[in-house]
């Protein structure tokens, strides 16, 4: 069974060594992740950051999906079935389209920081809200992940939970989506246990 890791940008993923993670399986990531790490696949849906990524030349050297690729800059168009989805769920959908049969969702916190604010590792940087901002509404993410799980019923999705990961009832009702504590996930990675 092939596995993949999809990185959201919630703070719970800060405990992960992304270089080591990429040695285990392909990493799919979103938006500003490219500033610090080159995933196997990068997804961006918001126009300003997508334009910036392409204009910096990243898309010519790496796999980058976006809604409206700029001519001759190398980006790929997001598959039609997930065209209107947010970046994180779109990355999950592309990993499923790529036939990975077990997909780990890391940093998909979908809730506030421990102080009740915007939860994103890139807050206070270009294209992102301030760290003091209110949390982003994530109901659309929940619906989109549910759709992807239904589209790929034979694929196992595992949402890895850290201290800033919200507990979401709707996600617990999806038959092929399970949850795993971040400490257990890290133990499996560090000790080469079965994923």
C-alpha positions as CSV (number, residue, x, y, z in Angstrom):
1,X,0.0,0.0,0.0
2,X,1.4,3.4,-0.9
3,X,1.1,6.2,1.6
4,X,1.4,9.9,1.4
5,X,1.6,12.8,3.8
6,X,-0.5,15.9,3.2
7,X,0.6,19.0,5.2
8,X,-1.9,21.6,6.3
9,X,-0.4,24.7,7.9
10,X,-1.8,24.3,11.4
11,X,0.6,24.7,14.3
12,X,0.3,21.1,15.3
13,X,2.7,20.1,12.5
14,X,5.6,22.2,13.9
15,X,6.9,19.2,15.8
16,X,7.6,17.3,12.6
17,X,10.9,17.1,10.8
18,X,9.8,17.6,7.2
19,X,13.1,16.3,5.7
20,X,12.8,13.0,7.6
21,X,9.1,12.8,6.7
22,X,9.9,13.1,3.0
23,X,12.3,10.1,3.3
24,X,9.3,7.9,4.3
25,X,6.7,8.9,1.7
26,X,5.8,11.7,-0.7
27,X,4.8,15.0,0.9
28,X,2.0,17.1,-0.5
29,X,1.8,20.7,0.9
30,X,0.1,24.0,0.6
31,X,0.8,27.6,-0.1
32,X,3.8,29.1,1.8
33,X,5.2,25.7,2.7
34,X,7.6,26.2,-0.3
35,X,9.4,28.9,1.5
36,X,11.0,26.4,3.9
37,X,10.5,23.0,2.3
38,X,10.0,21.6,-1.2
39,X,7.2,19.1,-1.2
40,X,6.6,16.5,-3.9
41,X,3.5,18.4,-4.8
42,X,2.5,22.0,-3.8
43,X,-1.1,23.3,-4.0
44,X,-2.2,26.9,-3.8
45,X,-5.7,28.1,-4.5
46,X,-5.8,31.8,-3.5
47,X,-4.8,34.0,-6.5
48,X,-2.2,36.4,-4.8
49,X,0.0,33.7,-3.4
50,X,-0.5,31.4,-6.4
51,X,0.7,34.3,-8.7
52,X,3.7,35.0,-6.5
53,X,4.8,31.3,-6.4
54,X,4.6,31.1,-10.2
55,X,6.4,34.4,-10.7
56,X,9.2,33.3,-8.4
57,X,9.9,30.5,-10.8
58,X,9.0,27.7,-8.4
59,X,6.4,26.1,-10.7
60,X,8.9,25.5,-13.5
61,X,11.1,23.4,-11.2
62,X,8.5,21.7,-9.1
63,X,5.0,20.2,-9.3
64,X,2.6,23.0,-8.4
65,X,-1.2,22.9,-8.8
66,X,-3.3,26.1,-8.9
67,X,-6.7,27.1,-10.2
68,X,-5.5,29.4,-13.0
69,X,-1.9,28.7,-14.1
70,X,-0.1,31.6,-15.6
71,X,1.0,31.0,-19.2
72,X,4.5,29.4,-19.6
73,X,5.3,29.4,-15.9
74,X,4.9,25.6,-15.4
75,X,2.0,25.3,-12.9
76,X,-0.7,22.6,-13.5
77,X,-4.4,23.3,-13.3
78,X,-6.2,21.8,-10.3
79,X,-8.4,18.8,-11.4
80,X,-11.9,19.9,-12.2
81,X,-13.6,17.8,-9.5
82,X,-11.7,19.8,-6.8
83,X,-11.4,23.1,-8.6
84,X,-13.4,25.1,-6.1
85,X,-11.9,23.4,-3.0
86,X,-9.5,25.0,-0.5
87,X,-5.8,24.3,-0.7
88,X,-5.6,21.7,2.0
89,X,-8.5,19.5,0.8
90,X,-7.4,19.9,-2.8
91,X,-3.9,18.5,-1.8
92,X,-5.7,15.6,-0.2
93,X,-7.8,15.0,-3.3
94,X,-4.7,15.1,-5.6
95,X,-2.9,12.6,-3.3
96,X,-5.9,10.3,-3.7
97,X,-6.0,10.8,-7.5
98,X,-2.3,9.9,-7.5
99,X,-3.5,6.5,-6.1
100,X,-2.0,6.7,-2.6
101,X,-4.2,4.3,-0.5
102,X,-3.3,5.7,2.9
103,X,-3.1,9.4,3.3
104,X,-2.1,11.1,6.5
105,X,-3.4,14.6,7.1
106,X,-0.9,16.6,9.2
107,X,-1.5,20.1,10.4
108,X,-5.2,20.0,9.5
109,X,-6.0,21.6,12.9
110,X,-9.2,23.4,11.7
111,X,-9.5,25.2,15.0
112,X,-7.9,28.1,16.9
113,X,-4.5,28.3,18.6
114,X,-4.4,27.6,22.3
115,X,-5.1,31.3,22.9
116,X,-8.1,31.3,20.6
117,X,-6.6,33.0,17.5
118,X,-5.8,32.3,13.9
119,X,-4.0,29.0,13.7
120,X,-1.4,29.0,10.8
121,X,2.3,28.6,11.0
122,X,2.7,31.4,8.4
123,X,0.6,34.0,10.2
124,X,2.1,37.5,10.3
125,X,3.8,36.9,6.9
126,X,2.9,38.0,3.4
127,X,-0.5,36.7,2.1
128,X,-1.6,35.6,5.7
129,X,-3.7,37.1,8.5
130,X,-2.2,38.4,11.7
131,X,-1.6,35.9,14.5
132,X,-4.0,38.0,16.6
133,X,-6.9,37.5,14.1
134,X,-9.9,35.4,14.7
135,X,-9.8,31.8,13.5
136,X,-10.7,31.0,9.9
137,X,-14.1,29.3,9.3
138,X,-13.4,25.7,8.4
139,X,-16.8,24.3,7.7
140,X,-16.0,24.2,4.0
141,X,-12.9,22.1,4.7
142,X,-15.0,19.6,6.7
143,X,-17.5,19.3,3.8
144,X,-14.7,19.0,1.2
145,X,-12.8,16.3,3.1
146,X,-16.0,14.4,3.4
147,X,-16.6,14.6,-0.3
148,X,-13.0,13.4,-1.1
149,X,-13.4,10.4,1.4
150,X,-16.7,9.4,-0.4
151,X,-15.0,9.8,-3.8
152,X,-12.2,7.4,-2.7
153,X,-13.9,4.8,-0.4
154,X,-11.0,2.3,-0.7
155,X,-8.5,5.0,0.5
156,X,-7.8,5.3,4.2
157,X,-7.5,8.9,5.5
158,X,-5.8,9.5,8.8
159,X,-6.1,12.9,10.5
160,X,-3.2,13.3,12.9
161,X,-4.1,15.3,16.0
162,X,-1.9,17.6,18.1
163,X,-2.6,20.0,20.9
164,X,-4.1,22.6,18.5
165,X,-6.2,20.2,16.5
166,X,-9.9,20.8,16.9
167,X,-12.2,17.8,17.5
168,X,-14.8,17.8,14.7
169,X,-17.8,15.6,15.1
170,X,-18.6,15.4,11.3
171,X,-15.1,14.0,10.6
172,X,-15.6,11.2,13.2
173,X,-18.6,10.0,11.2
174,X,-16.6,9.3,8.0
175,X,-16.0,5.5,7.7
176,X,-12.6,5.7,5.9
177,X,-11.3,8.6,8.0
178,X,-9.6,7.8,11.3
179,X,-7.7,9.8,13.9
180,X,-4.2,9.3,15.4
181,X,-2.5,11.3,18.1
182,X,0.6,13.2,16.9
183,X,2.7,11.6,19.6
184,X,1.8,8.2,18.3
185,X,2.4,9.2,14.7
186,X,5.9,10.5,15.6
187,X,6.6,7.3,17.5
188,X,5.7,5.3,14.4
189,X,8.0,7.5,12.2
190,X,10.9,7.5,14.6
191,X,10.8,3.8,15.3
192,X,10.0,2.7,11.8
193,X,6.7,1.1,13.0
194,X,4.0,0.3,10.4
195,X,2.2,3.3,9.1
